[in-house]
Amino acid sequence: MSIKRFQFKQFSIKQEKSAMKIGTDAVLLGAWCSISHFPDKILDIGSGTGIISLMLAQRSDAEIIDAIEIDENAYEQSVENFEQSVWADRLYCYYCSLQDFVNEISDEEETYDLIVSNPPFYNDDSETENESRNKARFTSSLSFEDLLLGVSKILSESGFFSVIIPFKEEENFVKIANENQLFLNKVCRVQGNPTSELKRSLLSFSFQKSPIQESYLIIETERHQYTKEYINLTKDFYLKM
């Protein structure tokens, strides 16, 4: 029996091994994060299916797009999806924790021009018995403190770190970032529809302080009726946009 792929315009994704399936969060981050500084080296922390790395391969001319993944099944899924893409020669996935990765490349003084992450953000008290799902979803596998500390050690002096988190975590996340000398430059707050609460925050940080660019994005006007702004953001990826 063949495994069904999730087909995008320029690549496809298999996701049967990954605990976290393709979702709006990853697509938002992959489409929103800025590449206007023309990054040569990109790192995706917690690759899952590899979708964000593949989106950035499509969008940029970066020579190296590295990804790290702590769950073995998701790591294997990323590798498979990378190898079957037209950008296989630029995409690499490593099976390790962020802490181990940082320790290894810090010794070699390597840095990245762009780091992206769709990190786990659920509290530990609601963990399930599925270890792979816990690693993908819960902060016990990678706390915000550990994430930001790691990023601060391997982000280039002129680089950017982009992330998507729950809106309710934004203030705390920015505070921890500041403690690591990472400063918010750009934020986009996301609503599912015009009457729903703010759900997600897309954040971009660097080591440079600058006036914060703030924006808002509504995904749908009603069920499956997407806003012009969301269509413009994702139309290079979704087949039906």
HELIX and SHEET records of a PDB file:
HELIX    1   1 THR A   24  TRP A   32  1                                   9    
HELIX    2   2 ILE A   51  ARG A   59  1                                   9    
HELIX    3   3 GLU A   72  GLU A   83  1                                  12    
HELIX    4   4 LEU A   98  ASP A  107  1                                  10    
HELIX    5   5 ASP A  124  SER A  126  5                                   3    
HELIX    6   6 GLU A  131  ARG A  137  1                                   7    
HELIX    7   7 PHE A  144  ILE A  154  1                                  11    
HELIX    8   8 PHE A  167  GLU A  169  5                                   3    
HELIX    9   9 GLU A  170  GLU A  179  1                                  10    
HELIX   10  10 LYS A  228  THR A  234  1                                   7    
SHEET    1   A 2 PHE A   6  GLN A   7  0                                        
SHEET    2   A 2 SER A  12  ILE A  13 -1                                        
SHEET    1   B 8 LEU A  91  TYR A  95  0                                        
SHEET    2   B 8 ILE A  64  GLU A  69  1                                        
SHEET    3   B 8 LYS A  41  ILE A  45  1                                        
SHEET    4   B 8 TYR A 112  SER A 117  1                                        
SHEET    5   B 8 LEU A 155  PRO A 166  1                                        
SHEET    6   B 8 LEU A 198  SER A 206 -1                                        
SHEET    7   B 8 PHE A 183  GLN A 191 -1                                        
SHEET    8   B 8 GLN A 213  ILE A 218  1                                        
SHEET    1   C 2 GLU A 220  GLU A 222  0                                        
SHEET    2   C 2 GLN A 225  TYR A 226 -1                                        
END                                                                             
